[in-house]
Amino acid sequence: MQVSETTAHAEPTQLRGHRADRARRVADILRHQILAGAVQGTLPAEQELAAEHDTSRNTVREALALLRDEGLIDRAPKVGTRVAARKFDHGLDTLRGLQETLTEHGTVRNEVRAATHITAPPAVARRLGLAPGERVVYIERLRFLAELPLSLDLTYLAPDVGAAVLAHDLATTDVFVLLEQVTGQSLGAAELALEAVAADPHTATTLDTPPGAPLLMLERLTHLDDGRPVDLEYIRMRGDRITMRGSLTRGAPEWKVL
């Protein structure tokens, strides 16, 4: 399709619409800058942000209010707007445990709330390729970075592998690392699903976050390098402290294949 000279050189059109829509666009850009570390400490003044985003100060105020409600910034008279909380990146490109992921930020400590043998629920048995009624190892851990609770992990392990894992230190070592140690195999691939859920009152108390706060719910089935499924996890992560990131590639488009 040809583009006319008039269209190609048309003057840019300012985006209009409801102020809340404009505020959301500004908040999205500022959020990314904060999470990427491009903005640290004190944010620019409202007037400067308004000029940068070609919008009004009222729109900027609404955008900052959104980020304040998310817990990313603090605002105070005569002090300005400051980055309030750090979020940690958790990659989706490689199969790594939380300690392996956050090693540059400090030591992940695990509060082991349960580590025992149980009869596998039917759905768990199917996912792990076990017979109905077979036993599995169940591990529940509350995971901290320094004193900050980051995630609540519920893990079901194949019985033979799980029994060997129980003999090791679960307080300071990722289960992924232990799986490779006890089997002598590398982990291969994992199937995962990621969705947002609201924190129920009990989970909110456990993770020290308000009831109803957004959590990242990760369901992950991990296989050994030989394809055997050995680890089924349900992980609730604090959405205000962890950002999931990954790099995606696009295959050949259909029109190009044809």
N, C-alpha and C positions, 0 to 999 in steps of 0.2 A: 504494500500500500504506500503510495506517495504521500508525503507530507508537504502541504503548501508552504510557500515562503512566509505567508502571513502567520500560519500556525507555528512554524518553527521558531519565529522571532517574536512571538507574542509576549507582552509584558506579563510578569508573574502575577498571579491572582492571589490575593490574601485570603487565607482560609477563614470562613465565617462560621456561623452556627452558635449554639448555646455556649455560654462561658464555661460551663462544666466540661464540655467537650474539649475546649481549648486548654483548660487546666489539666485535663487528663493527659493530653499530648505533651505538655511541658513536664508533668510529673514523670512520664515514662522516660524522657530523655535524662532528667536529673537523676532518676533512680539508677539508670544504667551507669551514669558517670560516677555515682557514689559507690556502686558495687564494684566497678572496675578500678576504683582507687584514683580516678582522675580528679575527684573532689574530695579533699580531706580537711579536717578541722572546720573552719568557718566558711560557709557558702557566701557567694557574692551578695551584695545588697539587693533588695527588691527592684530598685530602679535599674540596676545593671542587668539583672536577669530579665526584666521586662524588655529592655533594649535588645538583649541577645536573642530573645525568642520572638521579637516583633509583636509584642502583646502588651496588655495593660498590667498595672501593678495589682489590680484586683484579681486578675487571672493568675498571676504569680502567687498571690496569697492563697488562693484556693489550691493550687498545685502543691504548695508547701504544706498546707493543712493535710492533704492526702498523705504525704510522706511522713508527717508527724504522727498521723493515726496509725501508720504502718510501723512506727517505732524506729524509723531510719534517722530522723532528725529531732533536735530539740530547738525550741524557740523561746527567747526571753527578751524583755525590753532592755535596751542599752547593752545587750550582749550579742544579739544577732541570732543567726541560724547556724547551728553546728551539727555535724554528723554525730549521731548518738550511738549507733550500734554497728558493729562489724558483721558482715555476712561472709560465710566461708563457701568457696566453690567446691562442689562435689561433681566430678566428671562422669559423663555417661559414655565416654569413648573406650575406657578400659575397665577391666574387672578388678577392682581394688577394694579393700576393706577401708573402714573409716580411719583407722590409725595410719594406714599407708597413704590415704588421701590427704590427711591434715598434718603430716609429719613436720612440715616446716612451721606450723603454728603452735606446736607444743605436743604434749603427751595426752593421748586419749585414755581415760580411766574408765573401767567398766565396773558398775555395781551389779554383781551377779545376783539376780532376784530369784532365779530358779535354774537348776541344772539336774535333770532327772530323766528316768525312763518312763514313758507313758504309752498307752495304746493309741496308735495313730488314728485320728479322725479319718473317716473314709476318703474325704477329698484329699487329705495329706498323703495317705497311702497311695492313692492313684497317681498323684504328681511325682512321688518318689519311686514309683514302680514296685510297690510292695504288695503283699497279699493282704486281704481284709483282716483286721484284727492284729496285724503284726505290730510289734513294739518299735518306737523310735526314741531318740534322745531329744528332749525339749530343753532349750536354753532361753532364758529371758534376761536381758541386760539393759540397764539404764546407763547410757554412755555420756561421759562428761569430757569437755575440753577445759582444763583447769577446773573451776568450780561451776562452769556453765553447763547445764544439761542440754544435750543436743538431740538425742534420739532415744527411742524405746524400741528395742529389737527383740522380736519373737522368732526363734529359730527352731526348725525341725530338721534333724539329721538322720540319715540312714543308720540303722542300728549298729552295724559293725564299725563303721567309721566314727559314729558318734560316741561309742563307748571308749574308743581310743582318745578322742578329743577331750573327754571328761577327765582324763588323767593328767591334763596339762593346765597351765595357768590361764584362766579365762579372764582374769581381772585386768591384765595388761597386754594381751595378745589378741590380734584379730583371728576370728574363726577361719577366715580364708587361709591365713598363714598356717594354722594348725592342721587344716585339711590336707594341705600339700605335704606337711611334715609327716603325718601319720600314714598317708597313702603312698608316699614316694612318687606321686604324680602331680603334674601341673593342673590347675583348673583350666577348663576349656572355654565353654561358652555359657551364657546365662540368658534366660527369657525374663523380661521384666515388664511391669506395668506401673505407671506413675500417675497418681491422681491427687487432687486436693480434697481433704476432709476437715471437718471442724472438730476441734478437741472436745471430747466428752469431759464432764467434770473430773472424773478420776484421772484420766490421762493428763488433763490440764494441770492438776495438782502435782502429778509425778514429774512433768516436764517444766514446772514452774512458769506456766503461761496462762493467760486468762481463759476461762471456759468459752468455747466457740471460736478460739483463735485458729487461724489456718495452719494446718499441718500438711506436710508432703508425705503421702502414703505410698511406699515402695513395696511392691510384691516382686520377689526375685527367686527364680528357680535356677540353681547353679549346678553345672555338670562338671565332672572330671574330664580330663583330656580325652579319655576313651569313650566319652558320651554318656557315662552313667550319671543319673541325677542323684545328688547326695545332700543337697542343702536347699531347703525351702524357707524363705524368710518373709516376715511381714514387719516392715520398719516404718515407724512414725517419726518423722523429722520435724523439728521446729521450722516453720516456714519463714520466721523472722530472723533466722540465723544461718540457714543453708540455702544456697542457690544451685540448682542442677544445671550443668553446662555440658555441651557436646558440640562436635563438629559433624556436619552432615554433608554428604555428597549426593548429587543428582545423577541418575543414570541417563542414558541416551533417551531424549524425548521421543514419543511415539511418532511424531511427524518425521523425525530424522531417520528412524528405523525403517519406516515405510518408503 
